[in-house]
Amino acid sequence: MVDQPTRSETTDRSPKDYAIEFGRYLANAAERFMAEQNRATEAGELPCVDHWRALESAIHEFRKRALRAEHGVSA
């Protein structure tokens, strides 16, 4: 008898499901960072604009791709 890999008995989630969940976690953390940068700006501090734009773009791209992967929807 050959051992075959099986899914965990406690879940039926695929690696793709876990990757999407983790991507959401990262996007949420990034959004919290952006909110903190907004607070700093309101307090008279200047955020790093280049990093801000890169982060904003990355979040947008992630959410667009995740939506497409999950639902086959074009964003």
C-alpha positions in Angstrom: 0.0 0.0 0.0 1.3 3.4 -1.0 0.9 6.3 1.4 -0.9 9.2 -0.2 -0.9 12.7 1.0 -4.2 13.7 2.6 -5.7 17.0 3.6 -5.9 17.8 7.3 -8.9 16.1 8.9 -9.8 19.4 10.6 -10.1 21.5 7.5 -10.8 21.3 3.8 -9.0 24.5 2.8 -6.5 24.5 0.0 -3.1 26.1 0.0 -4.6 28.8 -2.2 -7.2 29.5 0.5 -4.4 29.9 3.1 -2.4 32.2 0.7 -5.4 34.4 0.2 -6.1 34.6 3.9 -2.5 35.5 4.6 -2.6 38.1 1.8 -5.6 39.7 3.5 -3.8 39.7 6.8 -0.9 41.6 5.1 -3.2 44.0 3.4 -5.0 44.8 6.7 -1.6 45.4 8.4 -0.7 47.7 5.6 -3.9 49.6 5.9 -3.3 50.0 9.6 0.1 51.4 8.7 -1.5 53.8 6.3 -4.0 55.0 8.9 -1.0 55.7 11.3 0.7 57.7 8.6 -2.5 59.7 8.1 -2.5 60.4 11.9 1.1 61.5 11.7 0.3 63.8 8.8 -2.6 65.3 10.8 -0.2 65.9 13.6 2.1 67.9 11.3 4.6 65.1 10.6 5.4 64.1 7.0 5.1 60.5 5.9 7.4 59.1 3.3 5.5 59.7 0.1 7.3 57.1 -2.1 6.7 54.3 0.4 3.1 55.4 0.8 2.4 55.2 -3.0 4.1 51.8 -3.3 2.1 50.4 -0.4 -1.2 51.9 -1.7 -0.5 50.4 -5.2 0.4 47.0 -3.7 -2.8 46.8 -1.7 -4.9 47.7 -4.7 -3.2 45.1 -6.8 -3.5 42.4 -4.1 -7.2 43.1 -3.6 -7.9 43.0 -7.4 -6.0 39.7 -7.8 -7.6 38.1 -4.8 -11.1 39.0 -6.0 -10.3 37.6 -9.4 -8.9 34.4 -7.9 -11.8 33.9 -5.6 -14.7 34.8 -7.8 -13.4 35.1 -11.3 -14.3 38.8 -11.2 -12.4 41.4 -13.2 -11.7 44.5 -11.0 
